[in-house]
Structures are given as structure tokens and as C-alpha cells.
Amino acid sequence: METLLQDLRYGMRMLVKNPGFTIVAVITMALGIGANTALFSVVNGVLLKSLPFKDPDRLVFAMETNAKFPPPGVGSSTLNYRDWKEQNHSFETLSARQGFIANLTSSDQPERIQGEKATWDYFTALGVAPLAGRTFTAEEDRPGGEPVILLSEGLWRRRFGSDAGLVGQTIPINGQPVTVIGILPNDYRPNIEFWMPLAISYQNADRNLHNIQVVGRLAPGVTQEAAQIEMSAIAARLAEQYPDLNTGWGVALIPYQSLVTFNIRWALLVLLAAVGCVLLIACANVANLLLARAASREKEIAIRLAMGATRGRLIRQVLTESVLISLIGGAVGVLIALWSTQALISLNPQGIPRATEVSVDGRVLVFALLASVAAGILFGLVPAWQSSRANVNETLKESGKSSTGHARGHRLRSALVVVQIGFAFMLLVCAGLLIKSFAELQRVNMGFNQQNLLTMQVTLPSAQYSKPADVLGFYREAGQRLAVLPGVVAAAGISNVPLAGGGPRFIFSVEGRPLPTPADAPIASYRIVTGDYFATMNIPLVKGRTFTDGDKEDSLQVVVVNQNMAEMMWPGEDPVGKRLTVGVPLPGDKPDYATVVGVVGNVKHTSLADETGMQIYQPVTQTPFLGLGFGRTMSFILRTQLAPTALAESARAVIADLNPRLPVANVKTMETIIAESVAANRFNMSLFGLFAVIAMSLTIVGIFGVMNYAVTQRTQEIGIRMALGAQPGQVRALILKQGLVLSAVGLGVGLGGALLATKLLASLLFSVSATDPLILAVVAVLLAAVALLTCYIPARRATKVDPIIALKHE
């Protein structure tokens, strides 16, 4: 311990004695460790932290799968859920939940809140205990049961001022009084603000409607593999029992945490690997600094060896200094991480699950400490080994400066620069591919004109709008009033705004063709719209007509399809006049066909990167699902002459005038919606770009340091050359050649690494090859040009050497 303290004191004295070296080394390591710590804090919060449940490793989602929906699959039908629950022996509890939006009107400011409906045993399955009150009972989770509600801690504090007496009181949800029975902690589901009983009615259920999520807790001692075997056997039995509805459907058990992070897991791991490369470049940079510093300390090292110091003692001393540098850099890096972690989240706030759990906690600090120590050992090992090999006799001679150790040290420094260039090339190529991918994404034809569009969403409660005629009357009146607002060119409504997230996809069947099974039936995205929707959005009409005021509840049932569907379902035929039914009727049932009256252009509904599939539009006046609740949420879209946001308050006032207790949600411009839809792509591109810039900056410093040191070491040689008649251009060429050789080797190494790295990146790219030759060429030329420019300054300095002074150089 005494020896270690001596090494630490001596190391600190040496760092204080060389402040310039220390500051550069600390800043370099702070950048590398800070970037890694910040990204690890995101990975830790999203992927590594245990879920706030009891025994979270026993929680799984049971998802239905088929050829069209491979794992992770889709939700379950309520009847299949019932059969799973009755027939399985692998689960301690098998519960269900379903997303639900409601209007809260407990004050003068009506608000739409995001919630869930859940079975009574759902919270038992998760092992979640309320902060106050209780959860549901089996009696409450039945059709006609008492209307009760659980509130999140966040909603309770924000809307009700943490009222301790709220439990047992009623609040108005969708215009009906509902009793608050408990408060749940925030960390359970941060984005969900309330829960109500699911109250499944199996008598009226449709086995073909996969609209609930099933969450199960494995029984003690049962593995996921064993449960999967049993659930697959149950699915096979159900396919035999209900061949028209369950043929082709299977079950996949997905760990709860894996499904929650499914969409971002791979991107975060790739980014973590990228930022790890930045740390390696930083280590190589500081190792080069230590090697240069070791060369200036050769006589000191030789004297210590001559006085009896062992090589192990010297290696430990140098490693102590390097670890000290890294620890100080790590401390500064933690401060950088504290500042930048939330900045990372803000790049993609909606796309990062469990974002509220991201913080610089104890695990992140331990990571920063371990990364600092490991980096210190990594970049200190080569200089320590090099220093311990000093030739005592040669070094202690007056001419010892020209010993072979200098050549050996130069080779090591050159090798480290090659590594830096290679890693920088890899990161720049990845960043270039993501930038080009994002640019291609921005150029995608969305199928409509996104300029000057304002969107706003309302949800009509069934208590107040109990009949379809009431719903249609509100939509008709609201649409007419919004359309005549000053500055509004046109107004329309749609059930799901393009690119705003999701929307239903329904199977369908075509008249005159054999009825397919649900597993084999074609699938189309389904939207209900008001008559002016296509004109408002500037969606082109390809053939036939769009909807008119004549398409009423009791008139001919009509639909409009997109161009892709027309070409796929009726190739070489005129689709206008063809008939289809949304959903596949059971054998013996009379199909309820609708006539195709028009074909419109393809629209990007889900995301800009997805292939545009088949799309069906139906007028809101004729949708068969309005009585089932679908269509009670409608988004109004306004095309404006002014800036869309300038009309937001006027549009809100129209809805408030029609129903002052009806909240208006998601008031956004279409350009904002589009920007949010590509937030994940922007997140990946921005971080890779940032890492690439840091990597290139560190590489520039590394190249400059090596070339500058090389000029210093060759001062005498350069003086002799110039004394013998060498021209400045020849001297510059000599130095530049040395730098370009290093760059060429580094680019070669980087090219091989980039070809491997981009294969991991392929799933994050859109319309760009992972081996895009243009990106590879541009990055190679850019990095070569930067290396050439970096080498030019030392080369130019070499030509300023005075031969007389150089010949006296020691």
C-alpha cells in the first residue's frame, strides 16, 4: 500500500509539472468517457434496469402470430385469450389489457387522457401494489359492473393536487361518474394515467378481432420454453376446433422487457458500439501522447533502472500515471454525461421507452469508473512496456537520444495513428450512410401536400353521443364550422392521421372469389373519412370519384381504394364497380359488400420507411364499426392560407362552442407530425454524426502529434539534407509522404472494418446500400484530405529549419 501511495504522489507531481500535457490528455479522455457514460445511461435505463414489477423475469407477453405477422406478432382475440386461460397450466396468472382514451371533465379545462382497460388480475400478474386504495375485484371486471377507476400518481398530483381524500370519490370520465378506488405509482407505466376494468363480454366477442394484449406471469419453476411448448399445443387445438378462424395462427411468448424495448434495442446497441470506438480512438490518442512523453523521459527511466528499479516497478508507475489521467478524465466525463443525458433523450423523446428511468445512477457511475480504469490501463500499457525496455547504456551516453528506442517508439505511435484513422473511417462511413438514408427518407413521396395543414383530435364519449346519428351530427357540424373559419381553405376528418402512429388494418374479401380463411385473407389499412378529405389533403384522384354528400347511411355502401390495392387485387381490370367486404364473413353469413367508386394515390400511413400497402377508405356515414366504438375518435384536418398554428385557438373555440366539456388533443401541424415520425432516424443520424465528428477531431490531433513529433526527432536529418542542397518542396514532400502512408494504411484497415460494421447498420438504413460506393469514396477522400492538411503544418515547419541550428540539435 505504501508503494502504491508513493506511485500516486509521484504521478500527481508529474501531471502537475506538465500542465499542457495533462490538460490535453484529460480533455481527450473526458470526451471519450463522457460520451460512453451518457449513452450507457440510456442503455441502462431502457435495456438493463429491471422493470418495477415483482420477479419481472417471469413476465411475458402472449402474442398471436401467423405468416403475415411473424414474432413478435399482434394482439390476441378475447375468445382465444379465454381458451388460453382455461387450458394452460404454465401460468400463475394470465391477464389482459387494452389501450383506452377518455375525456376527463372534472374542471373548467376538459382534458383527454391516455389509459388502459385491464382484467381484474392484471395487477396481480405484474405484482403492482397501489399507493392508496385497492385494485379491481372480479365483480367489477364484468359487463355491467360498478364503474371504477385507478389513477396514476402523476395524474393524481397534477389534476387533483394530491388530494388524500380522492379515493372513494367520483370523477367524470366521458361524462359519467366513476369511483376512484386507488392510486398507482408513477414508475409502473409512466405514459398511462388511468385504468378501468376491461369487462370482456365473451357472448359478443369476435375470435377474429385481435385487439387485446395478454400478459402472463409464469408459474414458479416453469421456464419460458416449457410454457411456449404448451401454448403452441393449445393454439394447434384451437386451429382444429375453429379452422375458419384460427387456421395458421400460433402463439409467441415474448419477455415483457424485450417487447417494451423491441423497436429501439438494436439501435442502442449499435450506437453503444460506435461510441466505444470513440473511446478507443481517445485511448490511442493519449497513448501517443504518453509515448512522446516517455521519449523525453528516457534518461530519467534509465537512471532509475541503473539505480536498481525493476521493470515491473516502472511499468506500474507509468500505469499509475495513465490511470490517474483516465480517472480525472472520467470525473469530467461524468459531468459531461450529467449535462448531455437529457439532451440525448430530447432527440427522440417519444421513441425511447422508459425514458423517465434514464439517469446517471449508481450503476452508471460504476460503469464510468470501470471504463476509466480500463481505459487508463489500455492506453498506458504500451507506453509502460516501451519505457521499461530502455537501453540503459545507450541512453546514458550523451548521444543516447538517437538510440533505437526512438525508432521503436515511432513505429508504435504510427501504429496507433493507423488504428485511429481506421476507427474514424468506420464511424464516418456509418454516419454518412445514416445521413444519406435520412435524406432519402425526407424525399419520399408521402402522397399528399403537407404544407399549411393543422390537425386536431376529439373523442366523443358514448354517454353523451350514444347513437351513431349523434356522432355523425357532431362531425358534420364541426366540419362545416371549421371550413368557414377565416384563413381556412378546406377542412375534413379522418380516423387516423397519416404518419401520426398506427391505425387499424383489417382483412377483406372480394366478391366473386372464394372466401379466404382469416390467416390467408389479404390485409389493408382502414380509414374512415369525411367527404372532403381527399381534396383537403391534395391526394390525387386516379380513377372514378371520391365521396359526396350523397353517400349517406341508407344509400349504396361505397369505398375508395388506393392505387396499390387496385393494381394488386384487380390487375389489368377496372376496379371501379368491384365489390368487397371488410372482414371475412363466416360460412353461411351473407356478405355485406361495399362498391369501389374510386381509386386515389398511395399515402404513407404508418411511416415514411414502410412499403405502402393496400388502403381502404370508407365514409364515416357508412362505416359498420361506428356502433362498436371505432370512429368515435376523429382528427380534423384544416388546410390554411395562414401559418397553421395561427388558427389553433380559433379551431379550439369551434369545438368548445359545440361542446364546452369536450377536450381537444394533439393540436399539431402536419410538418410536426412528419418530424416526429422520423425522430428515431434523426436520433441515430445525429448521434452517429456527433461520434464521427469527435472521432475525426481526435484523429486529427493524433496525426498532427505524430507528424509534429517526427519532425522534431528528424530535425538534425532535415538540417543535413538542407545543408546538402535539398529544396523546401522536397523536405515537405518527405514529411507529407510519411503522413500519407499512415493515412493510406489506416484507410485500408478502416475499409475492411467499415464493410463489417455496416452490415450491423443495415437494419437502420432506408433506400441506401450498406456498402454504398459513393459514401465509401467520399469518406476516404475527405479523411485523406484532412490527413494531408494535418500533415502539411509539420511539413511546412520542417522547411523552416535553419541548417546551422539543426546540425547543433541535441
N, C-alpha and C positions, 0 to 999 in steps of 0.2 A: 504494500500500500504506500509506503514511504517513497519507493521508487516511482510509482505512478504519480504521486503528488509532485515529485521533482520534475517529471516529464511535463506535467500540466503547467507548472510555473514557468519552466523554460520555454514551452511552446507559446504561452501567452506573451512572454517577453519578446520572443522573435516576431510575433504578429504585430505587437505594438511598435516594434523597431522598424517594421516595414509597412507603414500605413497604406501606401498606394497599392501594394500587392494585396494586402488584407482586404481593402475595400472592394477591389475588383473581384477577388475570389468570393467574398461573402455575397455580393450582389448577384453574381453568376449562380451560386448555389441557391440563393433565395428565390430567384426566378424559377429554377427547376423544381425545387421542393415545394414552393408556394403553389405552382400550377398543379402539381400532383396532389397536394393536400386538398386544394379546392375541389378538384374533380373527384377525389376519393370521398370527400364528404357527401357528394351527391350519390355516388355509388353505394356508400354505406347507408344513407338514409333510404334509398329506393330499393336496393337489392339485398343488403346484408342484415339490416335491423330486423329483429323478429317482429312479427305482427303483434298488435296489442291484444292478443287473444290467449286463452288458456291452451297450452300444448298446440301451437299453430302448425306444427309438422303433421298433425293428424287431420288437418282440414283440407278438403279437396272440393273442387267443382266437378259435378257430373254433367258433361256436355254431350249433346246428341250430334252424331257425325254421319255423313254419307259421302258419296263420290263428289258431290258439289260442295260440301262443307267438311273438308278434312280437319283433323285436330288443329286448333283447339275446339272447332265445331261451333254450334249455335246453342241457344237455349233449349229447354225441354217443353214438351206439351204437358198440360196439367194431368191428363189421364195416364200418360207414361210415368210421370212422377208418382202418381198414386200407386201404380203397379210396382214400380221400383221399391217404394216404401214398404209395401206389403210383402214382397217376395225376398228381399235381401236379408242376409244375416251378418253382413260385414260392417254395417254402420251402427254406431251407438245412437246417432240421430241423423235423419235425412230431412232437411228443411228446404224452403223455397222463398224467393224474394222476387220482386218486380218493381222496376222504376215507376215513379208516380210524381206528377206535378200538381200542385194545388195552389189555390189562392187563399192567402191569409188576410183577413179584413178586420183585424182587431183594433184598428186605429183609423185616423183620417187618411193614412197613407197605405192604401192596399198594396200588397206585395205578393209576387209569385215565388214560391219556394220549392226547392227540389227535395223530394223524399222517396220513400220506398214503401211498398206493402210487403209484409212478411208473415210467414206462418208463425203460430204461437211458440213453436220450439226452435225458432231461428236463433234467438239469443242464447238459448241453452247450448245449441250446437257450437256457437262461437265462444261461449264462456264469457260473455259480457255481462257485467252487473251494473245496474243503474246507479247514478249518484244519489238519486232520490226516487222514492216511489217504487214501482214494480214494472214488470214487462207484461205481455199479453197472457191471457188464460185461453184454454181450449174453447171455452164457451164463447169468448169474444171473437175467436177466429172462425166463425161460421156465418153463412149467409143470414142476414137479419140480426146479427149480434150487436151488442151495445157499441155505439161509435166512440172509440177511444183512440188516443194518440200518445206517442212518445216524442219528446222534443230533444234535439241536440243541445248540449251545453252552450254552444255558440249562439244558437237562436234564442235560447232562454235568457242569456245575458244581454244580447243585442236588442231584442224586441220587447222583452218583459222585465228588464232591469234586474235580473237575478232574483225575482220575487219568490221568496221561500214558500209562500202560501199558494203558488200557482197549481201545484199538484192537487187534484181533486176538483179544480175549477174547469169551466168550459171555455173554449175559444172558438171563433167562427172559422171553419175550414170549408171552402167552396160554398159559403152561405149557410152552412149547417152547424149547429153547436156540437162540439166534440169534446169529450172529457180528457184532460191531461192526466195520465196515470204515472208518468215517470220522466226523468231526465237522464239522458245517456251521455257519457264522457265524449269530449271532442275528438280524442285520438282514435276512436273506433272507426268512423267513416267521415273524414273532415269535410267532404263535399255534400254530405247528406244532412238535412236539417230536421227531418221528422220521419216517423214510421207509423203506419197504420196496419191493422190486420189484413192479410191477403184474402181471407174468407172465400176460398175456392168453392164454386158451385159445380160439382162434378156432373150433375144432371145436364147442364147446359154447355159442358166443355167440348172443345174440338180437339181431337187427338192430332190433328194436322197443324195446329197453331202452336208453334214453338216459341212461347213468349214469356217463360219464367226461367230464372236461374236457380239451379239446385245446388245447395251447399251441404256437404256431409261431414260428419266427424267420425273417423274410423274407430271401430271398437278397439279396446285395449288388446294389443298383441296381434292385430290384423294389419298386414302390410298392404300398401297400395297395389302391389302386383296381384295379391290374392283377391282383393276387392275387385280389381279390374276383370279378373277371370270370371268371377261370379256375375258381375254386371253385364258382361258380354253374353253370358249364357242366358240371362234374363231377357236381354234385347233380342236374342235369337228366338226365344219362345214367343215373345210378343210379335215378332215378324211372322211366325207361323199362325198365331192366333188372329192377327189383323193384317193379312197380306196386302190389302188395298191401301193401307195407310202406313204400315211400318216396314214394308219390304225395303231392304237397302240401308236402313237406319241402324247405327250402332251407338255405343256409349264410350266416351273417353273420360278418364279420371285425370284431372289436372290439379297439381298442388295449388292451393289458394294463392300463395305469394307469386308463383310462376305466372298465373293468369293475370294478376293485377299488374305485373311489370312486363307482360308479354311484348308489347309494342315498342318498348324502349330498351330492353335488356341488351340486345346485341349492339345497338348504337353506343350505349355507355361503355361496354367492354372494349369496343374498337377505339373509342376516344381515350379510354384509360391506357390502352397500349400505345396510342400516339403520344400522350403526354409523358409516358415512360421513356419514349425515345428522346423527348426534350431533356429529361433528367440525365440520360446517358450522354447527350451532347454536352450538357453543362459539366458533367464529371470529366469528360475528355478535355474540356477547356481548362478546368482547374488543374488537371493532371499535367497539362502542358506548362501551365504557369509554375507548378512545383518543380518540374524537370528543369526549366530555365533557372529557377532559383537555386536548385540543387547544384547546377553547374558553377554558380558563383560562390557556393559554399564548399567546393571540393577540398580546399586547403584545410578548412575547419574540420571537415569529416576525416581527412587524412591524419590530422594531428590527433583527433580523438581515437582513431584506430591505432595510431602509433603509441598512444599512452595506455592502450590495453582494453579499450572498449570493444565489445563483441559486435558482430554484425547483427545479431538478434536485438541487441540493445539499441543500435542505431535505427533499425527498421521500426522498432516500437516507438522511438522518439519521433520519427517522421510521420508515422501513422497517427500518433497523438496530435501532432500539429494539424494534420489533414482532417481528423475527426473534429477537432476544435473549430476549424473553419466551417465544416459542414453543420455542426450544431448551431453555431451563430447564424449561419445562413438559414438553417431550418427555423430558428426562432423568428427571424424576419419573414420567412416564408409563411409561417402560421399567421402573422399579422396580415400578409397579403391575402391569405385564404379567408380570413375573417371578413375582409372587405369585399372579396370577389365572389364568395359562395352565393350570396343572394343575387348578384349580378348574373351568374350562370343560370339560376332559376328563372330570372326575368326574361331570358332569351326564349324560353318555351314554357311559360307558366302553366298552361292548360295541358300540355303533353307530358309533364313529369308527374307520375303518380307519387303519392306520399310526400309531396313537396314540403309540407309543413313539418316533416320529420327530418329534413335536411338541416344539419347544423355541425359546427365544429365541436364535437363532444369528446369524451374521454377516448373512445376508440380511434377517432381521427387524430387526436394528439399523439396517441401511441404509434399510429402509422407514421406521423411526421417524425417522431423520434427515431423509429426503426429505419425509416428512409434516410434520415440524416446520418445515422451511424453507418448504415450500409454504404451510402454514397461516399462518406469520408474514407472508409476502408477501400472502396473500389478505386477512387481516383488517387488515393495515397499509396496504394500497393506498388505500382510501377515505379514512381519516384523513390519510394523507400528501398525497393530492391536495387534500383540503379545506384542510389547513393552508397549503399553498403558494399558495392563492388569497386569502390575507388582503389586505384593503384597507389599505394602509399609512397613508394619510392619515386615514381614518376611525378606524382602530384607535388611532392615536397621539393622537387627541383625547381629552379627559377623558371624553367620553360614548361613547367607542368601544365600550363593552360592548353597546350596543344596535344595533350595526351589522347589516346584512342578513346577515352571515355566520352569526349565531346562528340565524336563521330557516332558512337553507340547511342548517346542521348539524342542526337539529331534524328537518327533513324526512328527512335521511339516517338519523338514528337511528330515526325512526319506521318507515322502510322496512325497516331491519334487524330491528326487532321483528316486523314483519309476516312476514318470512321465517322467523324463529324460530317464531312461532306456527304457520305453515303446516307446517313440518317436524315440529314437536311433534304436531300434529293427525294427520299421516300415521302417525307411529310409534305413537301411542296407538290409532289405529284398527286398525292391524295387530296390536298387542298384544291389543286387545280381541277381535278375531276369533280369534286363536290361543287365548286363554283360554276363549272360548265353545266353540271346537272341542274343546279338551281336556275341558271339562265334558261336552259331548255324548258324547265317547268314553267317559268314565267311566260314563255312564248306559246304555251299550249292554248289551243282554241277552246274556250270554255263553252261556246255555243250560244252565248248571249252577250249583250253590251253591259259591262259592269259599271260604266260611268254614270254618276248622278243617280244612284239608287239608294234609297233609305229603306231599311227593313225594321219591322216591329212585330212583336208576337203577343197574342192574347189566348187565354184558355178559358172557355166558357164552362162554368160549373153546372153539373146535371141538376142540382137542386133548383136553380133559377131558370135554366134552359132545359126543361125536361123532355120536350118534344123536338124532333128534327125540324119542324116548321119554325120553332123559336130560334134555333141555331141559324137556320138559313135566313131568317128575317134580320137577325143581327148582322150577319156577314153582308147582306145586301145593303142595309142602311149604312153601315160603316164604310163599305167600299164606295158608295155614292158620295158620301160627305168628304171622304179623303180625296176623291178625284177632283173635287171642285175647290180645294184649298188654293189660295193664291201661290203661284210658283210651282204647282204640281201639274205635270203633263199628263200622267196616267197613273192609275192605281189598280192593284189586283191582289189576289190572295193565293197562297199555296200552303199545303200541309207541312212541307219541309223545304226550307230554303236551300238552294243548291250550295254545296260546299260548307254548310253550317253544321254538318255532322250527322251521319246516319240517314235514317229513313227506311221504311219497310220495303221488303222485297217479297213479292207473292208469286206462287206458281200459277200457271194459267193453262188452259186448254183451248184448242182451236176447233171450231165447228167443222164436221165432216172428217175428222181424223180420229183414230182410236184413242179412247181415254187413257192417258198415261197414269202410272202409279205416282203418288206424291214424290217418291225418290227419283223417278225418271222424268218428271214434268219439267218443262222449261221455266225459267225464273226471270222476272222482270221487276225493276224498281217501280213502285207505285206511288203516284202523287194525285191528290185531289186539288183542283184549282178553280178559281172563278173565271168567268168567260174572257176577261181582258188580259189574262196572264201572259199569253204568248206575245201580244202586241206590246205590253208594258216592258217585258224583258228583251224585246227585239230578237226573239227566237224565230228564225225564218220558217215560213210555211213551204214545204216541199211539194205537197200534193193534197187535194181535197180542201177541207175547211177546218177552222178551229171551232170552238164552242160559241154559241149565241144565246140570247135571252130565251130563245125558243126551246132550248134543251132543259125542260122542266122535269119535275118529279114524275109526272104522269105521261111524259112523252117517250118517244123511242130512246132506248138506252144506247148511249154513244160513248166512244173512247177515241182518243188520239194517241198514236204511237210514234216513236222516233224512227229515224231513217235506218238505224242499225237493225231494229226489230223488223221493219218492213223487208229489208234485204235478207235477213236470216230466216224468217218464217214464211215469206212468200217470194222466193227468188224468181225473177222473171215474170211475176204476176203483179197486177194492180191490187194493192192491199185495201184500197178504199172499197167499202161494201162487204169486206170479210167480217166474220163474227167470232168473238172469243168470249170466254168466261173467266173471270179472275177467281182462281181456286179450281180444284178438280172435283166435280160432283161425284158422289158415291154412286155405284151401280144401282140403277132403279130411280135415282133422283132426276128430276127434269132440270137440265142446264138453264141458267139464267144468262143468256147471251147478250152481249153488247156489240153494236156495229162500229167498225172502224170508219170514221168520217174524215180523217185527215192524217197526214204524216208531217212531222216537224223535224227540224235539225237536231242533232245529238247534243246533249247537255251534260257537262261534268257535274254529277250529283254528289258523289261521295268524296272524291279527291281529284286533284289535277293529275296525279300519277296513275290512277286506276284506269284500266281499259273501260271505255264507255260501252256498257252492255245494252240490254233491251229495256225500254222505258214505256210505261203506260200512264196516260193522264186521263182522269175522269172528272167531269164537272161535279162540284160539291153538291149540286142539287140532286145528283143521281147516284152517289156512292152508296152501296149497300151496307157500308160499315158505320154510317153516322149514328145509327141507333145503338151500336156496340161501344160507342165512345171514341172511335177513331174519327178524327176530323173536328173534334171539339177544341183542338189547339190549331190555330191558324196564324200564319205570318202574312201581314200586309206589306206589300212592296210598292213604294212610291218612286216614280221617275220624275225628277225635278229639273227645273230650269236654274235654280239657285244651288248653292252648296247644300247637299242633303242635310247636314247637321243643323242648318238654319231653320229647317222646318220641323225638327223633332218635337219641340214644345207644342206647336200648332197641331201636329198629329196626335200627340198625347191628349190634348184638350178635346179632340173629336171623340175619342173613346171615353173620356171622363164624362162628357156631356151625355153620351148614350147610357153609360152605367158608371157612376162615380165609385162604385165598390169593386170595379174590375181593374186589376193591375195590368200595366203594360210592361213587357220584359224584352230584353235583347234588342234594344234600340241601337242599331248599328248601320253603318254604311256597308254596301256590298264590298267595297275595297278593303274594309277592315275584316270582313268575314274571309275574304280570299287570303289576306295576310295571315290570319290566324290558322287557316287550313295548311299553310306551308311553313308554320312555325318550327316544326321538327326538322325540316330540311334546312331552314335558316340556322337553327341551333347547331346542327352538325357542321355546316359550312363555316359558320363564324368561329367555332372552337378550333376546327382543323386549320383555318386560316390564321388564327391567333398563334397556335402552336407552331405553324410553319414559319411565321414571321420571327418568333422568338428563336427558333432553331437556326434560321438563316443569320440572324443577328449574332448569335453565339458563334456560329461557324465563321463569320467574317472576322470576329475578334480572334478566333483560333488561327485562321490563316495568316492574319496580319502579325500575330505574335510570333508564329514560327518563322515567317519570312523576315521579319524585323530582327529576330534573334540570329537568323542565318547570316544576315548582312553584317551584324556585329561580330560574329565569330569569323567571318571571312574578310574582315577589314584589311588585314595585312596582305592577304592574297590579292584583293582588289587593288590595293596600292601598288603592288608589284606589277600587276597586269597594266595598270595605267602608266606606271613609270616606263614600261617597255613599249608603250605606244597604243595600248588599247583605247578605242574611242568610247565615249559615253554610251552610244547606242549599243555597242557590243556588250558593255557591262550590264546595261538594262536588260538586254536580251538574255544574258546568262541567268540573272535572277528571275526574270519572268518565266523562263523555261522551267526552272526548278518548281515554281509555283504551279504552272500549268500541268506539269507531270503529276503532281499531287492531286490536282483537280480532276485530271482525266482518270486516274486510278480510282478516286473517290466516286466519280460519276459512274464508272463501271460497276463498282461494288453496289452503289445505290440503285442502279438499274435492275440488277438481279433481285435486290431486296424489294424494290417497288413492284416488280412483277408478282412477287409472292404476297405482298401486303395488299395490293389492290384486289386480289381475289377475296379477301376478307371484307373489302369495302363494297363489293358488287351489289349486295342487297340494299345498300343505301343510295344507289345511283338511279337516275332516271334518264333513259334515252341516251346513255353515254356508255361506251365500252370501257371496261376496267383497264384495258391496255390501249387506250386512245393514243395513237401515234403522235398526233398534234400536241397533246398535253406533254407527253414524254419529251418531245423535241423542244418545245418552248421552255420547259423547266430546265432541261440540260443546257440550252443556250443561255438562259437567264443566270443560272448558277455559275456557268463558265465565265460569263461576262463580269459578274460580281467578283469572282475569284481573281480574274485578271486585273480588275480595278484595285482590288485589295492588295495585290502583289505590286502594283505599279508604284505605290508610295515608298515602300522599302527599296524598290529598284531605283527609283529616282534619287533617293538618299545615297545609294551606293555610288552614283556618278558624281556626287559632291565631295567624295573623299579626297583629301589632299595627300598625294603620294608620299610626301616627306613625313607628314604626321603618321600616315598609315604604317610606314616602314618602322616607326618607333613604337607602334602599338603593342601593348602588352596584354 
